[in-house]
Amino acid sequence: ESELKTYNCTKPSSNGNYCKQWDSLENSVDEFEIGKTTCLVESANGNYCQEWESTASEYKKCWIEYYPPTSDDNGVRNICCGSSYSQVLYCCQNLCPVGFYTNPQTQYEKSLCSCQAESKNGLYCSVWYCAEQTLFSLSATHSDQPIEHEWYTCKDVNEATSLNSYCSAWDGDIDSREEFEVASCVCQTSSANNAYCVNWFCFEKGYDYWWPNLLWVLLSSILGGLPLLVIALESKWFCSVYFWVPYFVWSGGFIVIGVWMAGIGVALISAAVL
């Protein structure tokens, strides 16, 4: 899945050296997020933010809508991107007010971030880390959802010069139990004093791991089902105990291997969605 993110600084620091608070918007095909980030701890030299916290509300673009049933239907309608309803289609391609997205299962994300390395000129952070967790309430302190570990590295090549007062481009390496993502971010607009970035744009691309991966279930199903071809070719084996005992051992073994290689956590989540 691909995601586009935009960030806008809404409050500079008191000394004007960095952005202290910013809003974010993440948009993808099936969902979007509206977030806010606040600096918690200033760096010792006062040139950048040392620690910050981000919170975001996630809204689905596809949901199930309930209404009074009629003689023609059961009162349930699936609202999704590509629907024939013109307003729905518009609000999937263009973000409408959040009140339009009536999905009751809104999720929230909270990230705690910290600077891991300072630039050579000491004016900005060059490496930072974030731990992001999905919650079902912003007041929640615990979740069983996997934590995303995010590492970002500044791509400025001449950071030792006094010309670079902030990081203008950076790459991200994002890993969790279920997938990994790569991110690329570029500053769009600098502040009036050229001390920090005011607007920046990011592109994220998510990938499934080779392991765990649900496609392993398909492989084990094919291999586990091969003995059934024997029945199709030789029907006399259908009532033979010499066929069914080895068959259950063979197929059962591949089922165990498939679930293990797919990742039982991923399998359970996918089954719940289906």
C-alpha positions in Angstrom: 0.0 0.0 0.0 1.2 3.5 -0.8 0.6 6.5 1.4 1.1 10.2 0.8 1.8 12.5 3.8 1.9 16.2 4.1 3.1 18.2 7.2 2.5 21.9 8.0 4.2 23.8 10.8 1.6 25.6 13.0 3.7 26.9 15.8 7.4 27.9 15.8 9.6 27.7 18.9 10.0 30.8 21.0 13.6 31.4 19.7 12.5 30.8 16.1 15.1 28.0 15.5 12.7 25.1 14.9 9.0 24.1 14.5 7.4 23.3 17.9 4.0 22.0 16.6 2.8 20.8 13.3 -0.3 19.2 11.7 -0.2 16.2 9.3 -2.5 14.5 6.8 -1.9 11.0 5.5 -3.9 9.8 2.5 -4.2 6.4 0.8 -6.7 4.6 -1.3 -8.8 3.2 1.5 -8.2 5.4 4.5 -6.7 8.7 5.7 -5.3 10.1 8.9 -5.4 13.6 10.5 -2.7 14.1 13.1 -0.9 16.6 15.3 2.7 16.6 16.6 4.0 18.5 19.6 7.6 19.0 20.7 8.1 17.8 24.3 11.8 18.5 25.0 14.1 21.1 23.4 17.7 20.1 22.5 20.4 21.3 24.9 21.6 23.9 22.5 18.1 25.1 21.7 18.4 24.6 17.9 16.0 21.7 17.4 13.4 19.5 19.1 14.9 16.6 21.0 11.7 14.6 21.8 8.2 14.9 20.4 4.8 13.1 20.4 2.4 12.6 17.6 -1.3 11.5 17.7 -3.5 10.8 14.7 -7.1 9.8 14.0 -7.6 7.2 11.2 -10.7 7.2 9.1 -11.8 4.5 6.7 -13.1 5.4 3.3 -15.0 2.1 3.1 -17.6 1.2 5.7 -21.0 -0.5 6.2 -24.0 1.8 6.4 -27.2 0.7 8.2 -30.6 2.2 7.5 -34.3 1.1 8.0 -34.8 -2.0 5.9 -37.4 -2.1 3.1 -39.0 -4.8 1.1 -36.2 -4.5 -1.5 -33.2 -4.8 0.9 -32.2 -5.7 4.4 -31.1 -2.2 5.4 -27.4 -2.8 4.9 -25.3 -1.0 2.3 -21.6 -1.2 1.8 -20.1 2.2 1.1 -16.8 2.1 -0.6 -14.4 3.6 -3.1 -15.7 3.1 -6.6 -19.3 3.1 -5.5 -22.0 4.3 -7.9 -23.0 7.0 -5.5 -21.4 10.2 -6.8 -20.9 11.8 -3.4 -19.2 8.7 -2.0 -17.0 8.4 -5.0 -16.0 12.1 -4.7 -15.2 11.7 -1.0 -13.0 8.6 -1.8 -11.0 10.6 -4.3 -11.1 13.9 -2.5 -11.1 14.2 1.3 -14.4 15.5 2.7 -15.2 16.7 6.3 -14.5 13.8 8.7 -18.2 13.7 9.6 -19.0 12.1 6.3 -16.9 9.0 7.1 -19.4 7.3 9.5 -17.4 4.2 10.2 -17.7 3.7 13.9 -14.4 1.8 14.3 -12.1 4.8 14.1 -8.6 4.0 15.1 -5.9 6.2 16.6 -2.1 6.2 16.4 0.3 7.5 18.9 4.1 7.9 18.3 6.9 8.8 20.7 10.0 10.1 18.9 13.5 11.2 19.9 16.6 12.5 18.2 19.4 9.9 18.1 22.1 11.9 16.4 22.9 15.6 15.9 24.1 17.1 12.7 27.8 18.0 12.5 27.1 21.7 12.6 24.8 21.2 15.7 21.8 23.0 14.1 19.4 20.1 13.6 18.7 16.4 14.2 20.2 14.1 11.6 18.9 10.7 12.8 15.7 10.1 14.8 13.6 7.2 16.0 9.8 6.8 16.5 7.8 4.0 18.1 4.2 4.1 16.7 1.3 2.1 18.2 -2.3 1.7 17.0 -4.9 2.4 19.7 -8.7 2.3 19.9 -8.8 5.3 22.1 -6.3 8.2 22.5 -6.7 7.8 26.3 -5.6 4.1 26.1 -2.2 3.3 27.5 -1.9 -0.3 26.2 -2.7 -2.1 22.9 -2.2 -5.6 21.5 -1.4 -4.1 18.1 2.2 -4.5 16.8 4.5 -1.6 17.4 6.0 0.1 14.3 9.7 0.9 14.7 10.6 3.9 12.5 14.1 5.1 11.8 14.7 8.3 9.8 18.1 9.5 8.4 18.8 12.9 6.9 20.0 12.9 3.3 21.8 16.3 3.3 25.3 15.7 2.1 26.8 19.1 3.1 25.5 19.3 6.6 28.8 20.5 8.0 28.4 23.8 6.3 26.7 26.8 7.9 24.3 26.9 4.9 22.3 24.0 6.2 20.3 25.1 9.2 17.7 22.3 8.9 17.3 18.9 7.2 15.7 19.3 3.8 15.3 15.6 2.8 15.4 12.3 4.6 14.7 8.6 4.2 12.7 6.3 6.5 13.0 2.6 7.4 9.8 1.4 9.1 9.4 -2.1 10.4 6.7 -4.0 12.3 5.7 -7.6 12.9 3.5 -7.7 9.8 5.2 -5.6 7.2 7.9 -3.1 6.4 7.8 0.3 4.8 10.2 2.7 3.1 9.7 6.4 3.2 11.1 9.4 1.4 10.5 13.0 2.5 11.3 16.4 1.0 11.0 19.9 2.4 8.7 22.1 0.3 8.9 25.5 2.0 11.4 26.9 4.5 10.7 29.4 7.2 11.2 33.2 6.6 14.5 33.1 8.6 15.5 29.8 6.8 15.9 28.1 10.2 13.5 25.3 9.8 11.1 23.6 7.3 7.5 24.9 7.2 5.9 22.4 4.8 7.2 18.9 3.8 5.9 16.0 1.8 6.5 12.3 2.3 5.8 9.1 0.3 5.6 5.7 2.0 5.4 2.3 0.3 4.5 -0.8 2.3 5.7 -4.3 1.6 4.8 -7.7 3.0 7.6 -9.9 4.4 8.5 -13.1 2.7 8.0 -14.6 6.1 5.5 -14.3 7.6 3.3 -14.1 4.5 -0.2 -15.4 3.9 0.8 -16.7 0.5 2.5 -19.7 2.3 -1.0 -20.9 3.1 -1.7 -21.2 -0.7 1.5 -23.3 -1.2 0.7 -25.6 1.7 -2.9 -26.0 0.4 -1.7 -27.1 -3.0 0.9 -29.5 -1.7 -1.4 -30.8 0.9 -4.2 -31.4 -1.6 -2.0 -33.4 -4.1 -3.1 -36.8 -2.6 -6.7 -36.0 -3.7 -5.5 -36.3 -7.3 -4.8 -40.0 -6.4 -8.5 -40.4 -5.7 -9.5 -38.7 -8.9 -7.2 -41.1 -10.9 -7.7 -44.2 -8.8 -11.1 -44.3 -7.1 -10.4 -47.6 -5.5 -8.2 -45.8 -2.9 -11.2 -43.9 -1.6 -12.2 -46.6 0.9 -8.7 -47.7 1.8 -7.2 -47.0 5.2 -3.8 -47.2 3.6 -4.7 -44.0 1.8 -6.5 -41.9 4.4 -4.0 -42.4 7.3 -1.0 -41.2 5.3 -3.2 -38.5 3.7 -4.1 -36.9 7.1 -0.5 -37.0 8.2 0.7 -35.5 4.9 -2.0 -32.8 4.7 -2.0 -32.0 8.4 1.8 -31.5 8.3 1.5 -29.0 5.5 -1.3 -27.1 7.3 0.9 -26.7 10.3 3.8 -25.5 8.1 1.5 -23.1 6.2 0.1 -21.5 9.4 3.6 -21.2 10.8 5.1 -19.7 7.7 2.1 -17.3 7.2 2.3 -16.1 10.8 -0.5 -17.2 13.1 -1.0 -13.6 14.2 -1.5 -12.4 10.6 -3.7 -15.4 9.8 -6.0 -14.7 12.8 -6.3 -11.0 11.9 -7.0 -11.8 8.2 -9.7 -14.3 9.2 -11.4 -11.8 11.5 -11.5 -9.3 8.7 -13.0 -11.9 6.3 
